Amino acid sequence: MGDAVSIELDYAVPGSALADFVTVFYWFRADVPAFEDVERADHAQIRFRLTPGGARYRFADGHEQDVADAHIVGPTTGAFQVSTQGPVHAFGAGLTPAGWAALVGSDASGMINRAVDLADLFGRAVSDDAVRALQSAEGLEGKARCGEDILARLMRGHRDKTLDFVRQVDSWLFSSPSPDVEALVVTTGVSRRQVERRCRALYGAPPKVLARKYRALRAAVALLAEQVSIDQAVGMGFYDQPHMNREIKQFTGYTPRQMKDEPGLLSQLTVAQRYALGGKVHPIISDT
């Protein structure tokens, strides 16, 4: 995959105007002949490759897809592989469910474990102009400001309509390792069917799957960043160790033992950098 010295990943927190729509901005540099690694399940992503070459994803359901330099990855329900020729310099942003609604607008469940080229949504000129602007921006701070400008222009005017529901779901996901869906129904004040439908439309998956996803990611972060033991991690809402092994493997691509002893470089960088943002972003971003 390449020497660790040749691979860097830095994060920036979005400004207040986009904080409800963007999880974090990130700038990835891999000055290597080729790059291949495993990405964990995550929010949807918008990505701009600044050194030409595209990329290839192999998603958890086996679907393989080549993408252009500017593209959007839908919400993911399992770890997936990324491979490309280097060198790779890319800038991207995680999209909250509200950000997905504002930027893409379609039902997120139709884009689970799939990607779409930005040009297919907004036209080739918009896509190319965005890449050029980010290429010209200096450093992480400059690229983050440029990214904010790009997203502010692309996001639709009805951005605020989903915020209350998304905040309620995010709080529910962190209320317990195994939160009760009925509690979410009570909090939102809508029927269970409506809760399920809206979660699929915004997050790409029903509440129970979301609870599993974020429980597994939170346990993986605890194993890697907080150095909890495997026995302690089992106590984070899992039935037993085999159950935890399956769940963490599905959503991160690594077993708990691998997370502690030999995590991939991308996992190490992702967890360490995001965990360091604790207190600056919602725990669903820093702690998962």
Number of C-alpha atoms within 10 A of each C-alpha: 14 15 10 13 8 11 20 15 16 15 21 19 19 21 13 9 10 17 16 21 26 26 25 24 25 21 22 19 18 22 18 16 12 14 18 17 14 21 21 24 24 23 21 28 23 23 23 27 22 23 15 17 15 18 20 17 23 18 23 21 13 11 11 17 15 16 18 20 22 25 23 26 23 25 28 26 24 22 22 24 17 17 17 17 16 19 19 22 19 22 25 22 27 23 28 25 28 24 27 28 25 23 21 18 16 13 18 23 20 14 18 22 27 21 22 18 20 24 16 10 14 12 11 14 9 15 21 15 12 20 22 12 14 22 19 12 15 12 11 17 15 13 22 26 17 19 23 19 13 18 19 16 11 14 17 15 11 10 17 14 12 16 17 11 19 20 14 13 23 17 15 20 24 17 12 13 19 17 18 15 19 12 12 21 17 11 13 17 11 11 13 16 10 13 21 16 18 20 22 19 21 24 27 26 23 18 24 14 12 19 23 21 24 23 25 29 25 22 28 31 25 23 21 22 19 12 13 15 14 18 10 12 22 18 14 17 17 19 10 12 15 10 13 24 18 15 24 26 21 21 26 25 24 23 20 27 14 14 22 19 11 14 19 17 16 19 22 15 17 20 19 16 18 22 20 14 18 14 9 11 19 15 17 16 19 22 22 22
